[in-house]
Amino acid sequence: MERIPVFILVILYFISTEVACNGYTHINNNVQSERRALIDFKSGLTDPNNRLSSWKGNNYCYWHGIGCENGTGFVVSINLRNPYPIENDIPYPPENEYGNQIYMNLSGVISPSLIKLKYLKYLDLSFNSFKAIPIPQFFGSMKNLIYLNLSHCGFIGEIPSNLGNLSNLQYLDFSSKYTYHNDFGYSSDLFIKNIEWMTSLVSLKHLSANNVNLSMVGSQWIEVLNKLPMLIELHLDDCNLFGSIPSPSFVNFTSLSVIVISSNGFNSTFPEWLLNVSSLVSIDMSWNILHGRIPLGLGELPNLQYLDLSWNDHIEGNISQLLRKSWKKIEFLNLYENDLHGSIPSSIGNFCNLQYLDLSYNNLNGSLPEIIYDLSHNQLQGSIPNLIGNLSNLYSLNLRNNQLSGTLTEQHFWKLSNLEYLYIDSNSFRLDVSSNWTPPFQLRYLFMGSCHIGPTFPAWLQSQKDLQYLDLSNASISSSIPNWFWNISSNLEYLILSHNQLQGKLPNSNIGEFLPNLYFLSFSGNGITGTIPDSIGHLTSLGVIDFSNNTLTGSIPSTINNCFSLNVLDLGNNNLSGMIPKSLDQLQQLKSLHLNHNKLSGELPSSLRNLTGLDILDLSYNNLSGQIPAWIGTAFPNLVILNLRSNMFSGRLPSLLSNLSSLHVLDLAQNNLMGEIPVTLVELKAMAQDHNMSISSLYDNRSSYRYEERLIVITKGLTLEYTRTLSLVVSIDLSDNNLSGEFPEGITKLFGLVFLNLSMNHFIGRIPESISKLRQLSSLDLSSNKLFGSIPSSMSLLSSLGYLNLSNNNFSDKIPFIGQMSTFTESAFAGNPNLCGAPLVIKCQDEGTDKSVEDKIDSGFVDQWFYLSIGLGFAMGILVPYFVLAMRRSWCDAYFDFVDKIIKWLLFRKRVTYARNHAQRK
């Protein structure tokens, strides 16, 4: 009996040992297989920043981005999302942690060894750079996946349809990182031809396909996605979807919470079937072409928190009716840039959860309610209610560009302790606060342009230490700038104090130390005196300096060349003297240079040729001398405006000016130029276009914020200033020089010319008939030259011509007073003794003869018509009866029978008469 237990124990020992060894071997084999699959996957990747440096050794469950199942060691998750994707709202990696490496992208190829990870449920490769390769087909074989994120990876080509095999998938994101522009609009590197495979994703809860081209799918997308009953979030931003938003045959979106179909081309009314989806929390249909009335039922969706219908332009509706709905949970409401009308109801104050409201750029009217956020660019009138000061959570208030007025007191800002953004410019407010007022807020953006703040400089600004943008333009401030102001905020980037009556001098202290981030500086239109301080060169971040229209004196400081980022330098309309600094050539980013209306002297420094990015060069009304250098024609390929008016330049016009292919305005008037106009002038390509050329590039960059280009044009006998309509000006003004030679016929090939002034020179010859090609011409001044011959009759075709001056020349013969030429008075032709005819009182010698000849011609013309009408009448009288009788035999027989009877009756009457007469004679 004792041997039996020992025997059993021995057997059990061998059995357990065998089982244990085999089990260990099985588990060990699985572990090795998982590890090899990961190593193979890593070997295909390019990892410049060693993000996968921990991928070594045997314990892969502790490798970066790897997650394993407890107990078995099976890999269940791989998370290699780029930790610092290049997005505006995600910061770059700290330099002390990753050195100078900004990009943390993985790239290369994705090994199919991932298929061996049979228990993998979670895979995230987002925000890496697998450029120029398609999404691998084998992903469709990883059937245990629940989460798949391939967004912003740079994949190209068609998204594989076998992803439809992933029936367990709950989260799918293959949003594209790159879009590019082609002849048909914006396109994407990724696309789907047939979306039907998505119907197999029966477990899907989240789908993101932003920037994926779905244009080939058509309207099929809505029916397919409607078959996914568990779908909660749908993101289809910028997917090239067009046309109307289709309605599903039945609404199956029972779980849909978020729908984003913004930035597409939907030309449709709002899809009202969405009003039946009570689970909706967020709707974003911005940047489409939606039109029609906005459904009032949106306000009754019980869970709606976020609604963005901005930038559609054509959504209509009464804002008062819309906002009287319940909107129980609304937090974000953006109806910017549409066609809503009416007044804002006071019931908006009941929106307890509202955090953001933007109704700007609509057609709203009426007075303001007690709660407001962004109502800019409307036509609102009246004053702001005092109760706005009770909105303690308000952080942004935008009322700019309305017709509001009234007085703002401390009560309006009483509890606005969270206010950071205040835009009330372009209204007619008056600020009335005590001199020792300390606001409860710390503003970052303050725009109070066109508000009455003065006459003294607002002392309460001294408390605003976080200011980044400050605009107090046209604010009726007439005092000097206090010293404390320059140390107001080290964060200040934009400072606009233009169009006031500020007095005093600019500080000589190192303002660059106090304002290291200042980018935009404008004091234009004030009474600033003194010199420009050398310390201006310490503001090395400056992009715009506008000191125009002051009374500054002295020379331009050479230190200004340290402002390497400068795009705009406007020192016009001051009393600056001396020479143009040679060091300005260091300003390689400069696009606009205005030194006009000063007392600058000397020749143009050749170093200016290094400013190759110049769009505008205005040196007019100075004392500059020497010849106009030929290098101007080659140094500035993008030059739009060249204004050297009213200086002392001499010599000939450089023929290389024709290389300025972007030139819009050429003004060299009131100098001492001589010689002929170069025949190459016809090569000014921008002026040869018969349509208005766009110069919007002057305003598209950051530096142009609140800087408005302007140009003084002497035309139509007036001095006109062009600002926002500057793109309409195409002009050549060479007046008041000593230019000679014949009228340049080539100039008539510059079809886009609007203003042409060649007056007060010594031009000879005739005006060519081809001048009628200048159909855009609005003003033509050729006065005070030596032109002769007849005025071309073709000038009557210049239908846009509103001003003409041909006075003081040697023109002869009759004025072609027809068409557009009949709109001009005698003064346009005065001083030409050999001209005659209207509108002059001098009659032409052959005017009477011409009248008699004309009468004869008219009389002969009438006679010809008279005889012609008689002939036609005779022919018609003969031919019409003939054709009628020839058509019907019976009519013909009846007609001739009738004629025979008449003839017989006449003969009978003749015989009777003859017989009577004969009897009487007997």
Secondary structure, DSSP 8 states (H G I E B T S, - for coil): --HHHHHHHHHHHHHHHHHHHHHHHHHHHHHHHHHHHHHHHHHTEE-TT-TTTT--SS-GGGSTTEEE-TTT--EEEEE---SS-SBTTB----HHHHTT------EE---GGGGG-TT--EEE-TT---TT----GGGGG-TT-SEEE-TTS---EE--GGGGG-TT--EEE---S-EEEETTEEEESEE-S--GGGGG-TT--EEE-TT-B-TTTTTHHHHHHTT-TT--EEE-TT---EE-----SS---SS--EEE--SSEE-S---GGGGG-TT--EEE--SS--EEE--GGGGG-TT--EEE--S-SEEEEEHHHHHTS--TT--EEE--SSEEEE---GGGGG-TT--EEE--SSEE-S---S--SB--SS--EE---GGGGG-TT--EEE--SSEEEEEE-GGGGTT-TT--EEE--SSEEEE---TT---S---SEEE-TTSB--SS--GGGGG--S-SEEE-TTS---SB--GGGGGS-TT--EEE--SS--BSB---S-HHHH-TT--EEE--SS--BSB--GGGGG-TT-SEEE--SS--BS---GGGGG-TT--EEE--SS--EE---GGGGG-TT--EEE--SSEEEE---GGGGG-TT-SEEE--SSEEEEE--TTHHHH-TT--EEE--SSEEEEE--GGGGG-TT--EEE--SSEEEE---GGGGG-GGGG-SS----GGGTSSGGGTT----EEEEETTEEEEESTTGGG--EEE--SSEEEEE--GGGGG-TT-SEEE--SSEEEE---GGGGG-TT--EEE--SSEEEE---GGGGG-TT--EEE--SSEEEEE---SGGGGG--GGGTTT-TEEESTTSS---TTHHHHHHHHHHHHHHHHHHHHHHHHHHHHHHHHHHHHHHHHH-HHHHHHHHHHHHHHHHHHHHHHHHHHHHHHHHH-
